[in-house]
């Protein structure tokens, strides 16, 4: 049982490492408007869920962190590990919802990890409430990068329908 567990952790790490490296590449030059530099390139992947709530989420394009900034990256816990959530150290937060990359407005945050990153955050966008709950590893510092081995994104519509997606991620800095 232990060897199976190690092999699944190893597989997850092997899938996760290239995504983190791709997501944390250098951006060129200073950025005055954090929302202007978000990569909104279309992603030709289908929705991440079959129900009427999760089907609204699509994978984000790869994101870059400008020098001197940090970012929180969350990937769906599934075999293809698509990036589903990106947040900058300044607080700007993005998801690909209803066919476009949109900026979310944070309405609450508790249990600060570092900078503008929190263990529990709530956001709103056009009739949707998005809740992020993450559990970072405590063995490293922000400068070394923090792994987020477990977490969830839950979405609730204005009509009261909701669904949740398990995620894993990292906070990395340039």
N, C-alpha and C positions, 0 to 999 in steps of 0.2 A: 504494500500500500504506500509506503514511503517513496519507493522508486517511481511509482506512477505519479505521485504528487510532485516530485522533483522534475519529472519529465514535462509535466504540464506547465510548471513554473518556468522551466527552461524554454519551452515552446513560446510561452507568452512573452518572455524577455526577448527572444529572437525576433518576434513580430513587432514588439514595442520599440526596440532600439532604433531601427531605421526610420520609423515614423517620427520619433523625437528628434533625431538628427535632421531630418528633412524640415520639420516644423521650426527648428531653432536656428536656421541658417541666418547669416548676416543680411541686414537690409542696407541699402545704400543711402547715405546722407541722413541729415536730421529730418524729423517728421514734425510739422507744426500742428496738423490736424490728425489725431490718431484714427478717426473714422475714415479719413481720405485714403490712408495707406492700407486699409484692410483689403485683402485679396478677395474680390467678388467674382472671380472667374467661374463660369458655369462648370458644374461637376456632372458628368454624364452617368450618374448612378441612380438607381431607383430609390424610392422612399425606404426608410429604415423600419417601417412597421406596416402591418396589413390592416390595422384597425383605423378608425377615423381620427384618432388623436396622433398616434406615432407616425402615421402615414404623412403627416405634415412636416416631419423632420427629414432633411436630406443631408448628406455629408458635406462638410465645409471643404473648400479648397485648402491646400497647404498654406500655412501662415508663417510669416517672418517676424522676428523680434528685432527692432532697431537697437543699435548700440546703447547701452546704459539703461535698458528697460528689461522687464521680466514679463513672462506670460504664463497663464494657466491653460493647459491643453487637456481636454477630456475626449477620450475615444470610447465608442460603444464597445462593450465587452461581447464581442462576437468574433468569428473567425477572420473576417476581412478588416476588422478594427478601424472603421471610418472615424475621422475627426468630426465631432458633433458640437463642440463648444470651445470657444476661444475667448480669453479675457486678458487684457493688458494690465500692467501694474498701475496705470492711471485710473483703472476702473471701467474703461470701455469694454463692452461685452458683446459678443456676436454669435449668432446661430444661423443656420440655413433653414428658414421656415417658409412654408407656402411658396416655394419656388424661387426665393431670393435670400441673399445674405442680409440680415437685418441687425441693427443695434438694439440691444435690450436695455430697458431702464430698471435699475435696481431700486426696490422698494424697502428691502430690509436685509440685514447682514448680522450674523452673530458668530462668536468664536473666531477671532482674527488669527490667521496663520502668519501672515506678514503682508506689509504694504496694503493693497486693496483686496487681498485674497482672504476669503473667509471659509470656514467649514460648512456653514449653512447660509445660503443667499436666496432671495426671492426677487424675481424680475417680472415685468409686465411688458407686453407688446400686443396691440390691437386685439383685445379680447382674450388673450392667453395669459395664464400665470405659469411661470417656469420656476421650479424650485430645484436648487442644486445642493446636494449634501455630499461632502467628501470627507475622507479620513486620511490625512497625510501621514507618511512615516515620520517618526520623530528622531531618527538617528542621524540625519544630515541637516545642514543649514541651508538657507535659501541660496547662498552663493554657490554651494555645491550642487544645487538642484534638489528638489523634493519629489519623491515618488508619491503618487496617489493610488495605492493598490486597490481601493474600493470606493465606490460612491454611487450616486444615482441622480438622474435627471427625471423629474416628474413634471408633467404638463397637464394643466386643467383648463378646459374651455369655459367661456362665459355661461354655457348651458349646463355646466357641472360635470361633463365627461372628463375622465382623467386616465392617464396611463403613465407608467414609469419604465425607465430603461437603465440597466446597470452600466456603469462606466468605470474606467480606470484612467489615470493620467499622470501628469507631471507639471511642476512649476520649474521653469528654466529661465536663466538670465543671460544676457549678452554683455 
